Amino acid sequence: MKIRIKRNFKVNPVLLVLILITYLLSASGCAVKRAIPVSPLDNPERHFKNGMKLFDDWKTNEAMKKFIRAKELAPEFSPAYTGIGLVLGEKKDFESAFENMEKAKKLAKKKEQKLLSHVGMIRLYTAQKGENWLSHAEDEFDEADTIDDKSSALYYYMGVAYREAGEFEEAFVNFGKVIELDKGFVEKADKAWTEIQKIEMTEPETKVGKEISNIKNN
């Protein structure tokens, strides 16, 4: 007995539409959802900028809200993760802090964003002071220096790292570079530079002590 197979068959258009709708709904569920801005001022750049101001004023919880909002508005906005990483580092949650900072580095597209993430890593290593932390910070500095060798933020926070490590000669040089560039962080660098002078005045024969003496005589 032969079995005949129907080769011509019609696809139910209603069924096809249902399958298509199911697929689209599934795909949209996997996509990263973005928050809808409620005003022109509700944008990731502004939230990040305000978040950094709050962070610098030690208002970490308020800063975190700004960074999270920036992330909600633009899930691939690198600076948002830099800010979140800094706050988590301040809260001593270094595992999560480094995860966010690494994501910031990965998402960074613009030169400024790349530089920001490297500086953020230097700040985290300095705060954590884990194994070989200064060496790791120097590696971040070297990478960032190829992006912008005239970044005041880069030299300032590397100076802080050296100061925290007790490498006063290197700290002195980095803070001096910030003052020389005169593009930001000058007041903080000048204060740190002066503090190092006071420390090294007790050891005038050290390299940095001689450098300070030469500067005063010029």
Secondary structure as UniProt FT lines:
FT   HELIX           13..30
FT   TURN            40..41
FT   HELIX           44..56
FT   TURN            57..58
FT   HELIX           60..73
FT   TURN            75..76
FT   HELIX           78..90
FT   TURN            91..92
FT   HELIX           94..107
FT   HELIX           111..128
FT   TURN            131..132
FT   HELIX           133..147
FT   TURN            149..150
FT   HELIX           152..164
FT   TURN            165..166
FT   HELIX           168..181
FT   HELIX           186..200
FT   TURN            201..202
FT   TURN            204..205
FT   HELIX           207..217
//
